[in-house]
Amino acid sequence: MKIPETMRAVAMDRYGPPSVLSLRSLPVPVPSATEVLIAVHTAGVGGWDASMRKGPSESEERFPKILGTDGSGTIVAIGSRVKRLNIGDRVFGYIYDNPKGGFYAQYVAIPAVNVAPLPEGYDLRESGAAAVTSLTALQGVDDALELKRGESILIHGASGAVGHLALQFAKARGARVLATASGRDGVAFVRPLGADLVIDGKRDDIEAVARAFAPDGIDAVLAFVGGPSLTRCLSTLRRGGRAAHPNGISPVPRERRGLTITAYDAEPGIRELQRLDRAWRACGLQIPIAKTYELANARRAHERLAKGHILGKVVLAVT
């Protein structure tokens, strides 16, 4: 296909509220020797994007800045050193704070190591919605916690964008899962995903429920929500238990004697994405879409994100 010189993209010229986002015409990025150019189909919208919009990030900013940490689409050009992927491949990918711009655009240039073919049985919309969230969920379960069959785990914030995926991976590992959700609708959203027990983290007594669920103490906590409720969750751990959370939750839990608390970031790469592919297929991962917005309405998507209590993932339909 002929690649145009310009593209439609949602970008910003300064940090700020959702109103800084606007649709404009910008140059199509040129992939380097180790990158691929993707015609974007779906872009995920999440807290990472909102954080970058509010700024500043650790990197040197170049405006206009195109947001979009993850998404999916079709490869339309490849760098000279890319051997694993081909033009025409339908792929999904994840990169944080890409200097060439993110997925809120018709085209994105991204390192080939951050891209993988769609998992078998999943379409572009589902794959674009869950690249970063499912990688964060899987690496929390497998790498930060090293969860084992038969262990008990409390997933705190299981109705959130990452938590409901972590729940499914934990069950696939053979763990007993106690999940906290937000509100009655959050409990109803989480329950069909396979947790052994789901409670309302805002109303129910987490500690009392956990004692009944695991009388000797919970083996592991994977948290996607901070604050006093997380403190109560940590109190349910047995001595020698472990907890993990992605960087970015606030406030960060304090260290406790007898407990291991690990903060982590999702790390993309060829092996990581291949492992993610296997994990999706092994558990038949369900990827609920909460709301789809057109690319031109990215501002509205961020306004919805700011309201919170989203069950599933918000996405942008780019193509």
Helices and strands as residue ranges (DSSP letters): E 6-12, G 18-20, E 22-27, E 35-45, H 47-54, E 65-66, E 70-78, E 90-94, E 107-111, G 112-114, E 115-117, H 124-139, I 140-144, E 152-156, H 163-172, E 176-181, H 183-190, G 191-193, E 197-200, H 206-213, E 218-223, H 228-234, E 237-246, E 260-264, H 270-283, E 289-294, G 295-297, H 298-307, E 313-317
